[in-house]
Amino acid sequence: MRFIIFISLICFPCCVYSQFRIDTAKTVNYLAIPVLFRTPETGWAYGLSTSANFKTSHKKDTSTRTSVITLLGIFSQRQQNIQALDATIYFPNERYIFYFNSSHSYFPDNFWGIGTYSKNSDVERYVFEQVVVTPHLKRKFLRHNFFGFAADFQNIFKISYRPDGLMDSLSFPGKTNYHILGLGLTASYDTRNSTYWPTKGIFIQSQFLSYNKEIASSYSFNKWTAEVRLFATTFKRQVIAFQLYNYLTVGETPYRSMAALGGAGNLRGFYQGRYRDQSMYSAIVEYRAHLFWKVSACIFGGIGDVYQSPEKMKVSTLKSSFGGGIRLTLLEKENLNLRMDYGYADPQNRGFYFTIGECF
Protein backbone atom coordinates (compact mmCIF):
# COMPACT_ATOMS: atom_id res chain seq x y z
CA MET A 1 0.00 0.00 0.00
CA ARG A 2 1.20 3.49 -0.81
CA PHE A 3 0.41 6.89 0.63
CA ILE A 4 0.95 9.86 -1.67
CA ILE A 5 0.63 13.52 -0.72
CA PHE A 6 0.19 15.97 -3.59
CA ILE A 7 1.45 19.38 -2.59
CA SER A 8 0.29 21.29 -5.63
CA LEU A 9 -3.03 21.42 -7.47
CA ILE A 10 -1.08 21.98 -10.68
CA CYS A 11 0.42 18.49 -10.53
CA PHE A 12 -2.88 16.88 -9.55
CA PRO A 13 -3.99 15.49 -12.96
CA CYS A 14 -0.71 13.76 -13.83
CA CYS A 15 0.00 12.47 -10.33
CA VAL A 16 -3.45 11.05 -9.72
CA TYR A 17 -3.39 9.27 -13.06
CA SER A 18 -0.01 7.77 -12.28
CA GLN A 19 -1.16 6.67 -8.83
CA PHE A 20 -4.12 4.75 -10.20
CA ARG A 21 -2.10 3.28 -13.05
CA ILE A 22 0.99 2.00 -11.28
CA ASP A 23 -0.73 0.80 -8.11
CA THR A 24 -3.33 -1.50 -9.69
CA ALA A 25 -1.53 -4.44 -8.11
CA LYS A 26 -2.08 -3.06 -4.62
CA THR A 27 -5.03 -4.12 -2.46
CA VAL A 28 -5.75 -0.58 -1.30
CA ASN A 29 -4.55 2.73 -2.73
CA TYR A 30 -4.37 5.80 -0.48
CA LEU A 31 -4.51 9.37 -1.70
CA ALA A 32 -4.19 12.73 0.03
CA ILE A 33 -4.79 15.70 -2.23
CA PRO A 34 -5.32 19.44 -1.76
CA VAL A 35 -8.79 20.75 -2.63
CA LEU A 36 -9.39 24.08 -4.34
CA PHE A 37 -12.70 25.22 -5.82
CA ARG A 38 -14.96 28.22 -6.29
CA THR A 39 -18.76 28.64 -6.32
CA PRO A 40 -21.06 31.64 -5.79
CA GLU A 41 -22.08 30.18 -2.42
CA THR A 42 -18.56 29.80 -0.99
CA GLY A 43 -16.29 32.03 -3.04
CA TRP A 44 -12.86 30.41 -3.12
CA ALA A 45 -12.59 27.40 -0.84
CA TYR A 46 -9.67 25.18 0.04
CA GLY A 47 -8.96 22.08 2.09
CA LEU A 48 -7.65 18.55 2.09
CA SER A 49 -9.18 15.31 0.87
CA THR A 50 -7.87 11.89 1.87
CA SER A 51 -9.25 8.68 0.42
CA ALA A 52 -8.86 4.93 0.34
CA ASN A 53 -9.65 3.22 -3.00
CA PHE A 54 -10.15 -0.53 -3.22
CA LYS A 55 -12.13 -3.36 -4.78
CA THR A 56 -14.27 -5.73 -2.74
CA SER A 57 -13.49 -8.50 -5.24
CA HIS A 58 -10.19 -9.43 -6.91
CA LYS A 59 -8.25 -6.57 -8.44
CA LYS A 60 -8.81 -7.67 -12.09
CA ASP A 61 -12.60 -7.86 -11.77
CA THR A 62 -13.96 -5.57 -14.51
CA SER A 63 -17.59 -6.05 -13.47
CA THR A 64 -17.10 -4.28 -10.13
CA ARG A 65 -16.16 -0.62 -9.90
CA THR A 66 -13.58 0.68 -7.45
CA SER A 67 -14.95 1.51 -4.00
CA VAL A 68 -13.84 4.67 -2.24
CA ILE A 69 -13.95 6.08 1.29
CA THR A 70 -13.17 9.80 1.53
CA LEU A 71 -12.46 12.13 4.44
CA LEU A 72 -12.70 15.83 3.56
CA GLY A 73 -12.10 19.14 5.30
CA ILE A 74 -12.94 22.47 3.60
CA PHE A 75 -12.68 26.14 4.58
CA SER A 76 -13.98 29.04 2.48
CA GLN A 77 -13.16 32.73 2.19
CA ARG A 78 -16.70 33.42 3.48
CA GLN A 79 -15.92 31.84 6.87
CA GLN A 80 -17.68 28.56 6.07
CA ASN A 81 -16.24 25.18 7.00
CA ILE A 82 -17.27 21.61 6.18
CA GLN A 83 -15.97 18.26 7.45
CA ALA A 84 -17.29 15.17 5.68
CA LEU A 85 -16.90 11.40 5.58
CA ASP A 86 -18.25 9.78 2.39
CA ALA A 87 -18.18 6.20 1.20
CA THR A 88 -19.32 4.37 -1.93
CA ILE A 89 -18.89 0.61 -1.65
CA TYR A 90 -19.47 -1.65 -4.68
CA PHE A 91 -19.89 -5.26 -3.59
CA PRO A 92 -18.79 -8.11 -5.92
CA ASN A 93 -20.53 -7.96 -9.33
CA GLU A 94 -22.24 -4.81 -7.99
CA ARG A 95 -25.10 -6.88 -6.67
CA TYR A 96 -25.22 -4.43 -3.77
CA ILE A 97 -24.11 -0.78 -3.62
CA PHE A 98 -23.78 1.05 -0.31
CA TYR A 99 -23.56 4.84 -0.03
CA PHE A 100 -22.78 6.63 3.19
CA ASN A 101 -22.57 10.42 3.52
CA SER A 102 -21.98 12.28 6.77
CA SER A 103 -20.93 15.83 7.41
CA HIS A 104 -20.71 18.69 9.85
CA SER A 105 -20.85 22.25 8.56
CA TYR A 106 -20.80 25.80 9.84
CA PHE A 107 -22.31 27.79 7.02
CA PRO A 108 -23.10 31.51 6.88
CA ASP A 109 -25.64 31.68 4.02
CA ASN A 110 -27.97 34.05 2.15
CA PHE A 111 -31.73 34.35 2.65
CA TRP A 112 -34.13 36.02 0.19
CA GLY A 113 -37.42 34.81 1.62
CA ILE A 114 -39.60 31.94 0.41
CA GLY A 115 -41.39 31.49 -2.89
CA THR A 116 -40.98 32.29 -6.56
CA TYR A 117 -41.55 36.05 -6.08
CA SER A 118 -38.69 36.74 -3.63
CA LYS A 119 -36.64 39.84 -4.48
CA ASN A 120 -32.92 40.18 -5.14
CA SER A 121 -32.85 43.33 -2.99
CA ASP A 122 -34.18 41.51 0.09
CA VAL A 123 -31.06 39.40 0.64
CA GLU A 124 -29.73 39.09 4.18
CA ARG A 125 -27.20 36.85 5.91
CA TYR A 126 -27.97 34.11 8.42
CA VAL A 127 -25.87 31.41 10.09
CA PHE A 128 -26.43 27.78 11.05
CA GLU A 129 -24.57 24.62 11.96
CA GLN A 130 -25.65 21.27 10.62
CA VAL A 131 -24.89 17.56 11.09
CA VAL A 132 -26.10 15.21 8.34
CA VAL A 133 -25.97 11.41 8.10
CA THR A 134 -27.47 9.66 5.04
CA PRO A 135 -26.92 5.89 4.57
CA HIS A 136 -28.32 4.30 1.41
CA LEU A 137 -28.20 0.61 0.40
CA LYS A 138 -29.51 -0.65 -2.94
CA ARG A 139 -29.59 -4.07 -4.60
CA LYS A 140 -29.42 -4.96 -8.29
CA PHE A 141 -32.39 -6.74 -9.84
CA LEU A 142 -32.05 -7.97 -13.40
CA ARG A 143 -29.37 -6.11 -15.36
CA HIS A 144 -29.97 -2.37 -14.94
CA ASN A 145 -32.48 -2.06 -12.11
CA PHE A 146 -31.73 -1.20 -8.48
CA PHE A 147 -34.02 -1.02 -5.46
CA GLY A 148 -33.07 -0.09 -1.94
CA PHE A 149 -33.56 1.62 1.38
CA ALA A 150 -32.40 5.08 2.48
CA ALA A 151 -32.34 7.14 5.65
CA ASP A 152 -31.72 10.84 6.26
CA PHE A 153 -30.83 12.33 9.64
CA GLN A 154 -30.24 16.08 10.03
CA ASN A 155 -29.59 18.17 13.12
CA ILE A 156 -29.68 21.92 12.50
CA PHE A 157 -28.62 24.11 15.41
CA LYS A 158 -27.09 27.46 16.39
CA ILE A 159 -29.37 29.22 13.91
CA SER A 160 -28.98 32.99 14.06
CA TYR A 161 -30.32 35.84 11.94
CA ARG A 162 -30.83 39.58 12.16
CA PRO A 163 -33.47 40.70 14.65
CA ASP A 164 -36.31 42.56 12.93
CA GLY A 165 -34.97 41.43 9.54
CA LEU A 166 -36.74 39.55 6.74
CA MET A 167 -36.22 36.09 8.21
CA ASP A 168 -37.38 37.29 11.62
CA SER A 169 -40.56 38.75 10.11
CA LEU A 170 -41.64 35.59 8.24
CA SER A 171 -43.30 32.52 9.72
CA PHE A 172 -42.13 29.11 8.47
CA PRO A 173 -40.85 25.80 9.96
CA GLY A 174 -37.13 25.54 10.68
CA LYS A 175 -36.32 29.01 12.04
CA THR A 176 -35.18 27.51 15.35
CA ASN A 177 -33.01 24.51 16.20
CA TYR A 178 -34.50 21.22 15.01
CA HIS A 179 -33.70 17.65 13.96
CA ILE A 180 -35.34 15.31 11.48
CA LEU A 181 -35.14 11.61 10.62
CA GLY A 182 -36.51 10.27 7.36
CA LEU A 183 -36.83 6.64 6.21
CA GLY A 184 -37.79 5.46 2.77
CA LEU A 185 -37.27 3.60 -0.49
CA THR A 186 -35.25 4.21 -3.65
CA ALA A 187 -35.37 2.85 -7.19
CA SER A 188 -33.14 3.43 -10.21
CA TYR A 189 -32.55 2.29 -13.78
CA ASP A 190 -29.10 2.86 -15.27
CA THR A 191 -27.73 2.04 -18.75
CA ARG A 192 -25.03 4.75 -18.87
CA ASN A 193 -21.63 3.69 -20.19
CA SER A 194 -19.85 5.92 -17.65
CA THR A 195 -20.70 7.43 -14.29
CA TYR A 196 -18.90 10.78 -14.69
CA TRP A 197 -18.98 11.58 -18.45
CA PRO A 198 -21.51 9.30 -20.22
CA THR A 199 -21.74 9.35 -24.00
CA LYS A 200 -24.89 7.23 -24.22
CA GLY A 201 -27.54 5.72 -22.03
CA ILE A 202 -30.30 6.65 -19.63
CA PHE A 203 -30.42 7.10 -15.87
CA ILE A 204 -33.74 7.23 -13.98
CA GLN A 205 -33.86 7.57 -10.22
CA SER A 206 -36.60 8.11 -7.66
CA GLN A 207 -36.58 8.33 -3.86
CA PHE A 208 -39.34 8.64 -1.28
CA LEU A 209 -38.62 9.55 2.36
CA SER A 210 -41.07 10.02 5.20
CA TYR A 211 -40.24 12.16 8.26
CA ASN A 212 -42.45 11.76 11.30
CA LYS A 213 -42.57 13.32 14.76
CA GLU A 214 -43.17 9.83 16.16
CA ILE A 215 -39.74 8.64 14.98
CA ALA A 216 -37.36 11.36 16.23
CA SER A 217 -38.32 14.28 13.97
CA SER A 218 -39.23 17.80 14.98
CA TYR A 219 -41.52 18.03 11.92
CA SER A 220 -43.69 15.62 9.95
CA PHE A 221 -43.49 15.73 6.15
CA ASN A 222 -42.86 13.57 3.09
CA LYS A 223 -40.25 14.11 0.37
CA TRP A 224 -40.27 12.65 -3.14
CA THR A 225 -37.53 13.24 -5.71
CA ALA A 226 -37.49 12.03 -9.32
CA GLU A 227 -34.78 12.48 -11.94
CA VAL A 228 -34.27 11.47 -15.58
CA ARG A 229 -30.95 11.84 -17.41
CA LEU A 230 -30.49 11.10 -21.12
CA PHE A 231 -27.20 10.94 -23.04
CA ALA A 232 -26.66 10.52 -26.78
CA THR A 233 -23.63 10.86 -29.06
CA THR A 234 -24.22 13.20 -32.03
CA PHE A 235 -20.82 13.25 -33.73
CA LYS A 236 -17.51 11.71 -32.78
CA ARG A 237 -16.85 12.57 -29.09
CA GLN A 238 -19.73 15.08 -29.01
CA VAL A 239 -22.65 14.44 -26.67
CA ILE A 240 -26.10 15.83 -25.97
CA ALA A 241 -27.03 15.49 -22.29
CA PHE A 242 -30.46 16.21 -20.80
CA GLN A 243 -31.72 16.24 -17.22
CA LEU A 244 -35.27 16.54 -15.89
CA TYR A 245 -35.60 16.90 -12.11
CA ASN A 246 -38.47 17.26 -9.65
CA TYR A 247 -38.32 17.74 -5.86
CA LEU A 248 -41.65 17.57 -4.03
CA THR A 249 -42.41 17.88 -0.32
CA VAL A 250 -45.77 17.70 1.43
CA GLY A 251 -46.37 18.63 5.05
CA GLU A 252 -44.52 20.78 7.57
CA THR A 253 -41.23 21.03 5.64
CA PRO A 254 -38.46 22.87 7.56
CA TYR A 255 -36.45 25.53 5.76
CA ARG A 256 -33.24 23.54 5.18
CA SER A 257 -35.26 20.67 3.64
CA MET A 258 -37.18 22.89 1.24
CA ALA A 259 -36.35 22.78 -2.47
CA ALA A 260 -33.42 25.06 -3.35
CA LEU A 261 -33.11 26.23 -6.94
CA GLY A 262 -29.63 26.99 -8.29
CA GLY A 263 -26.10 25.90 -7.53
CA ALA A 264 -23.38 23.84 -9.22
CA GLY A 265 -25.73 20.86 -9.64
CA ASN A 266 -28.81 22.71 -10.90
CA LEU A 267 -29.39 26.06 -12.67
CA ARG A 268 -25.87 27.46 -12.70
CA GLY A 269 -25.79 31.23 -12.32
CA PHE A 270 -28.35 31.21 -9.52
CA TYR A 271 -26.99 31.05 -5.98
CA GLN A 272 -28.06 27.70 -4.51
CA GLY A 273 -31.20 28.55 -2.56
CA ARG A 274 -31.77 31.88 -4.30
CA TYR A 275 -35.36 30.61 -4.61
CA ARG A 276 -36.75 28.22 -1.98
CA ASP A 277 -40.16 26.68 -1.46
CA GLN A 278 -41.88 23.38 -0.72
CA SER A 279 -41.01 21.98 -4.15
CA MET A 280 -39.23 22.69 -7.44
CA TYR A 281 -38.65 21.37 -10.95
CA SER A 282 -35.95 21.99 -13.54
CA ALA A 283 -34.83 20.92 -17.01
CA ILE A 284 -31.24 21.31 -18.25
CA VAL A 285 -29.64 20.51 -21.60
CA GLU A 286 -25.89 20.40 -22.28
CA TYR A 287 -23.81 20.02 -25.43
CA ARG A 288 -20.44 18.45 -24.65
CA ALA A 289 -17.59 18.24 -27.15
CA HIS A 290 -14.02 16.97 -26.96
CA LEU A 291 -11.54 19.57 -28.26
CA PHE A 292 -8.02 18.17 -27.99
CA TRP A 293 -5.80 16.14 -25.66
CA LYS A 294 -7.67 16.02 -22.31
CA VAL A 295 -9.65 19.22 -22.92
CA SER A 296 -13.39 19.35 -23.66
CA ALA A 297 -15.98 22.13 -23.80
CA CYS A 298 -19.60 22.41 -22.73
CA ILE A 299 -22.46 24.83 -23.35
CA PHE A 300 -25.67 24.58 -21.32
CA GLY A 301 -29.04 26.10 -20.63
CA GLY A 302 -31.87 25.36 -18.25
CA ILE A 303 -35.25 26.41 -16.92
CA GLY A 304 -36.95 25.77 -13.60
CA ASP A 305 -38.94 27.19 -10.72
CA VAL A 306 -39.99 26.59 -7.13
CA TYR A 307 -43.60 26.12 -6.12
CA GLN A 308 -45.68 25.62 -2.98
CA SER A 309 -48.03 23.00 -4.44
CA PRO A 310 -48.58 21.57 -7.97
CA GLU A 311 -51.76 23.55 -8.58
CA LYS A 312 -49.83 26.80 -7.98
CA MET A 313 -47.21 26.16 -10.68
CA LYS A 314 -47.08 28.94 -13.31
CA VAL A 315 -45.25 29.13 -16.62
CA SER A 316 -45.04 32.91 -16.26
CA THR A 317 -42.66 32.64 -13.29
CA LEU A 318 -40.15 30.24 -14.91
CA LYS A 319 -36.50 31.04 -14.24
CA SER A 320 -33.74 30.39 -16.79
CA SER A 321 -29.97 30.42 -16.98
CA PHE A 322 -27.30 29.53 -19.53
CA GLY A 323 -23.54 29.41 -19.88
CA GLY A 324 -20.53 27.38 -20.86
CA GLY A 325 -17.27 25.98 -19.65
CA ILE A 326 -14.12 23.97 -20.13
CA ARG A 327 -13.30 20.45 -18.89
CA LEU A 328 -9.88 18.99 -18.12
CA THR A 329 -9.76 15.21 -17.70
CA LEU A 330 -8.12 14.20 -14.42
CA LEU A 331 -8.76 10.45 -14.46
CA GLU A 332 -8.93 9.12 -18.02
CA LYS A 333 -10.17 5.66 -17.14
CA GLU A 334 -13.02 7.02 -15.00
CA ASN A 335 -13.71 10.05 -17.26
CA LEU A 336 -13.52 12.32 -14.22
CA ASN A 337 -13.10 16.00 -15.12
CA LEU A 338 -12.07 19.27 -13.56
CA ARG A 339 -14.99 21.60 -14.35
CA MET A 340 -14.73 25.35 -15.02
CA ASP A 341 -18.17 26.86 -15.77
CA TYR A 342 -19.71 30.32 -15.98
CA GLY A 343 -23.48 30.53 -15.50
CA TYR A 344 -25.64 33.59 -16.17
CA ALA A 345 -29.31 34.28 -15.39
CA ASP A 346 -29.36 38.08 -15.05
CA PRO A 347 -26.99 40.82 -13.79
CA GLN A 348 -27.77 39.91 -10.15
CA ASN A 349 -27.61 36.13 -10.65
CA ARG A 350 -24.42 34.90 -12.27
CA GLY A 351 -21.35 33.06 -11.13
CA PHE A 352 -18.17 31.11 -11.83
CA TYR A 353 -17.82 27.44 -10.84
CA PHE A 354 -14.49 25.67 -10.43
CA THR A 355 -15.23 22.12 -9.22
CA ILE A 356 -14.74 18.39 -9.82
CA GLY A 357 -17.33 16.37 -11.78
CA GLU A 358 -20.27 17.29 -13.95
CA CYS A 359 -23.54 19.04 -13.11
CA PHE A 360 -25.26 15.70 -13.87
N, C-alpha and C positions, 0 to 999 in steps of 0.2 A: 504493500500500500504506500502511496505517495501523498505528500502534503505540499501543495504549491501555493505560494503567496504572490499575487500579482501586484506590483507596487505602482503601476501606471495604467490608466484607462486606455492609453494609446496602444499599449502592447496587448490589450485584452483579446482582440480577435485572433491573432496568430497564436498566442500562448494557450488559449482555451482549446483551439483546434488541435494543437499538438498534444495537449494533455489527454484528450479523448482518444486520439489516434494511437499514441504510443503505449497507453496504459490499458488497452483492451484485454490484456492477459491478466490483469489484476482483478481480485474479487470485489474490491471497493476502491473507488477513486474519490479523493478528497480535493476540494477546491476552496480557496479563500480569495475573493476578488473585491476590489473597491467598487462602490456603486455611485453613479453620478447621473442625475436626470433632472428634467425641468417640466413642470406643468403649471397652468394658471392657478391651480389650487395651492401649490407648495412653493412656487418660484423654483430656484435652484435647490436641490437636495442632494445630500451625500451620505455615505455610510459604508458598511461592510456586510458582505454576504458570504456565508460559509455553507458548504453543502457536501453531502455524501451521496455519490451516485453508484448504483449497483443493480444487478439483476437477481430476481428471486429464483430463476432457473439457471442452467449452465450458461456460460458467457457467450456461446455461439448460437444461442437460441434466437432466431430472427422473428419468431412469432410473439415475443414478449418484449415490450419496450423497456427502456432503462428506468428504474425507480429512482426517486430523488427525495432527500430530506434536506430542507434548507432552514438556516437560522439567519435572520436579517435584522440589522439595526440601522435606522435612518434618522437624520436630522435635517431640517430645512431652514432656509434663510428667514422664514416667517415664524420661527420659534416652535415649529411642530416637531414631534418625535414619534417614531413608530418602532416597536420591537415585535417581531413575528417569527413563528415556527410553523412551517408548511411542509407537508409530505404528500407525495403521490406514489402509491405503491401498486405496481402491476404484478399480480400473482401469475404463476406459470400458465402460458397460453392465454393470458388475460381473461381467464374465466371470471375472476373477481378483480375489481379496481377499488382501492381505498384512498379517499382524499381526507386530509386533515389540515384545517387552517385554524390558527390561533394567533391572537395579537393583542397587544396593549398599545394604546395611542393617546397622546395628549395633543389636541388638535384645535387651535384657534381657527375659526371658520367664518364664512360670510352668511348672512341671513337677509333675504329680500321679502319675507312674508311667505304666504302659502297661496297656491293657485296660479292659473295661467295668466292672470292680469297683474301680477306683481310688477313693481316699477324698478328700473335700474337705479333711480335716485334714492330709493329707500334702503339701500344697503347699509348694514351695520355689522359689527364684529361680535361674536360670542365665542365661548370657550367650553370645552367638555373633555372628559377623559372617558375612555371606553375599553372594555375587555370583551373580546369576541372569541368564541370557540365553535367551530362548525365541522363536525365529522360527517362523512358521507361514504357509504358503501354501496356499490352496485355490482350486479352479477350479469354475465352475458347469457342471453338466450338466443338460440339460432346463431346466425353469423354476425349480424350488425345491430342487434337489439340488446339494450341493457335496461334492467329494472333494479331499483334499490331503495334504501332508506336513508334519510337525512335528518340531522338535528341542527338547531341554531340557538346558541345561548349568547345573550348580550347583556352586559352590565354597563350602564351609562351613568356617570356620577361626576361630581364637581362641576355641574353646569352653572355657568355664570353669564349674565348679559347686562346690558345697560339699564339701570332703573329708569322708568318712564320712557323707554325707547319703544321701537316697533314690536320687538318680541315680547316685551313686558305688557304691551297693550292688547295683544291677541290672545285668544283662548284656544288651546289645542293640546292634545295629549303629548307628554314627553318634555314638558318645560322644566320639570324637576327630576331628581334622580330616580331611576327606575331600572328594572331588569326584566328580561323576557326569555322564555324558553319555548321553542317551536319544534314540533315533531311532524314528520311527513314522509311522502313518497316521491320518487323521481323515476323518469323514464326517458330514454334517448335512443335515437337511431343514427348511425354514423357510417357513411361510406367514403369519407374523405381519404385521400391518399397521403395526407400529411396533417399533423396537428397544428403546426405553426404557419405554414405557407402552402395551403392546398391549391392544386391546379384543377381539380375536378372532385365531384362528389357532393353529398348533401349531409347536413347535420341538423337534426331536430331534437330539441330537448325541452322537457317540461318538468316543473317541480311544484308540489303543493305542500305547504306547511301550515299547521294550526297552532296558534298560541292561545293558552287558556289560563285564566287566573287560578284555576284549580290545580294546575301543574307548574307552579313556581313562576308565574308571569304577573307583572303589574297590570297588564292590559290583555284583553281578549280580542283577537282578530285572526283572520285567515289571509294567507298570501299565496297567490298563484302566479308563476312566471312561465312564459312560453317563448321559444326562440326557434327560428328557422334560418339556416345559412345555406346558400347555394354557391357553388364554384364551377366555372366552366372555362376551358381554354379556348381563346378565339384564334390567335395566331401563335407561332412558336414562342413559348415562354411569356405569353401575354394572357392575363386572366381577368375575367369579370367575376366579381364577388358581390353577393347581395345578402343583407341581413334584415330580418323582420323580427321585432322584439315587442313583447307586451308584459307589463308588470301591473298586477291587479291586487289590491287589498280591500278587504271588507271588514268593518268593525271599528274598534277603537284603536286605530293605528298610531303609535307614537312617532314623533317627528323624525327620528333617525332611521325609522323603518319605512317611511314614506318613499314613494318613487322620486328619484332625483335625476332630472334631465341634464345631459351634458357630461363632459369629462373625456378622458383619453379613450374610454371604451364605449362611447355613445356619440352624441353630436358634438364633435370637436369644434372648438371656438366658444362654446358656452361653458362657463365655470360649472363644475359638477355640483348640482343642487341649485343652480341659478333659478330654476323653476322646480317646486316641490308640491306634491299633492298625494292623494290616496293612491293614484294609479298613473300610468303613462304608457305611451306606445311610440315606436320609432321605426323608420325604414332607412337603411343606408346602402348605397351602392359604391363600389370602388372599381377602378380600372388599374390593374397592376401589370407592369412591364419590366422585364429584365433589360438593362442597358449594356453593361459590360462588366467583366471580371465578377466581383461580388456585389455590384451596385445595381439596384433596381429603383424604379420610380412608381409613384402612386398618386392618382387624383381621386377625389371622393366628394360626395354630396349626400345630404340626408335631410329628412323632415321628421317631426315628431311633436308631441305635446303632452302635458300632464292633464289629468281630469279627476274630478271628485267621484263621479259615477258614470257608467257607460251612456246613460241617457243625456248627460250634460256635455258630451263630446261635440266639438264644433270645428268644422273645416276652416272657418274664418280666423281661428286663433293659432293655426299651425305655425310652428317655428321651423326655420331651416338654417343650414350652415353648409359650407363647402370649403375645399382647400386641396392641398397636395403635399407631397413629401418625398423624401429619399430614404432608401433602405440599404444597409450594409450588412451582408451576411456574416454572422459570427460563428455559427456552427453549421457547416455545409450539410452534414449528414442529416441533421434535424431540421434544416431550413429555418433556423432561428435568426432573426434580424434585429439589428439596432435600428430603431425608428425615429426619424426626424420629420415631424409634421407641423404645418401651420394651418389652423382652422379659423374661419371667419364667418360670423353671423351678421354683425353690424358693428359700427365704431365702438360700442361699449362692450361687445361680446366677441372677443377674438383672442387667440393665444397660440403659443409655440409649445410643442410637445417633443421631448427628447427622452425616449423610453426604450424598453426591450419588449419585443413581441408586437403582434398586430392588434388593431382595434377589435377584430373578430376573425 
